[in-house]
């Protein structure tokens, strides 16, 4: 039978075996020589740093902590100016000016980017042009969906796949009723005596957008000319609105470079950062994937009437029972090879000061279920990264105190694990709610279905749209190596470990261009506070480190050759 090894080969003689063995050794030696050649034009070795990789006792595991590489110093250094330095004030003023331009977006905003509702972004673009005249003069600027910005720094070698640096121009809103709770007005961009810049968008993500532009500006001033093309891609409705501007920019890049796993060398967007003093180490934690998102509408429909003669359970009462059922059955936590957070857990076991119980559970795949339960019990954040979450965020029902509600509804937001899917979530809802609805003599109308004519008592399930979890970036290969070596150059004692984003980013629109998508900004977690809520702020040390990281990444990516 074809396919069985050696089933049609003649018996081996000692001479034949010896010849094959010698040939195999020659091939190994040649492979070793090839592996010692650096893909960078400078001489540093690609081998993992010998003092950064410990002997692993993790056996029979489908995933492990990635090897740790030594840092790669770029030719041009970015010197972070000290407090009081005039150049530091330049960086401070750039960020503060960006925060002062209000660029809030809202759910339900117009779907046409040319709508006057988005005219606020003309002002923001004007500010960027005024602040970075060198960048906007040297790089080619293109507009997409009116306010989406794509800046192209053309490299001298068009055969090299480009680097894409992303950020979004918009911010979440500041509800008027919360303004009084801010320490400083949310759009004054106050710099306090401790070097914090306070204001909406300072941490998410004007910090990153201004860091990209400041890094490019510094490279231009130093005379750097790229070999590899660099794109700066800035959408304007990541936080809300219906234009989906990132899709327009991504579609253009697909037209230019084609669709494929390596059409683009690397994409960097907002996401994880530095985790200092976490289990005894500093961690560089790029999110290599992001969870999916889907909103499920649960609507209870029953006959109405006068509230003076009520039934045992109104639509609102029935709805509360359904919500109780949903919340009583959360999705189980799971540690799996599909989830990049599993690799982070292995890094914790290898390099962190976690307790012996968890370390022992992480050593064998058969005890991963217990490890996942232990991690989830100790940290709500870990629980979220190990499961599909659910949050009942919106509720409505009833219009008058003496009228029985004919309809009541909730909207449940789910962040889908990389191990789950939208169809699987729909099946879970049907299985959970069908028997509960039957207790109230209600049928369940499934997703995409309509109630039968004449039926008055039913639960309608619907979901207007959703997004599956993103593809996962491999923690190996050229882009991972450039990312890692750039990071360990700036933070030599840090461990570079894969992470998972629980939120969504504009990178969803770019997945056809490359597998190498890194959601990361070089800011410590304790230097970027209160994202999306009152007293959002970012520390200037964090902002300057973000500039330094981009400054180094552009050069290291430029130097790398496959």
Secondary structure, 3 states (H helix, E strand, C coil): CCCCCCCCCCCCCHHHHHHHHHHHHHHHHHHHHHHCCCCECCCCCCCECCCCCCCCCCCCCCCCCCCCECCCCCCCCCCCCCCCCHHHHHHHHHHHHHHHCCCECCCCCCCCCCCHHHCHHHHHHHHHHHHCHHHHHHCEEEEECCCEEEEEECCCCCCCCEEEEEEECCECCCCHHHHHHCCCCCCCCEECCCCEEECCCCCCCHHHHHHHHHHHHHHHHCCCCCCCCEEEEEECCCCCCCCCHHHHHHHHHHHHHCCCCECEEEEEEEEEEEEEEECCEEEECCEEEECEEEEEEEEEECCCEEHHHCCCCCHHHHHHHHHHHHHHCCCCCCCCCCCHHHHHHHHHHHHCCCCHHHHHHHCCHHHHHHHHHHHHHHCHHHHHHCCCEEEEEEEEECCCCCEECCEEEEEEEEEECCCCCHHHHHHHHHHHHHHHHHCCCCEEECCCCCCCCCCCCEEEEECCCEECCCCCCCCCCHHHHHHHHHHHHHCCCCEECCEEECCCCHHHHHCCCECCEEEEEEEEHHHEECCCCCCCEEEHHHHHHHHHHHHHHHHHHHHECC
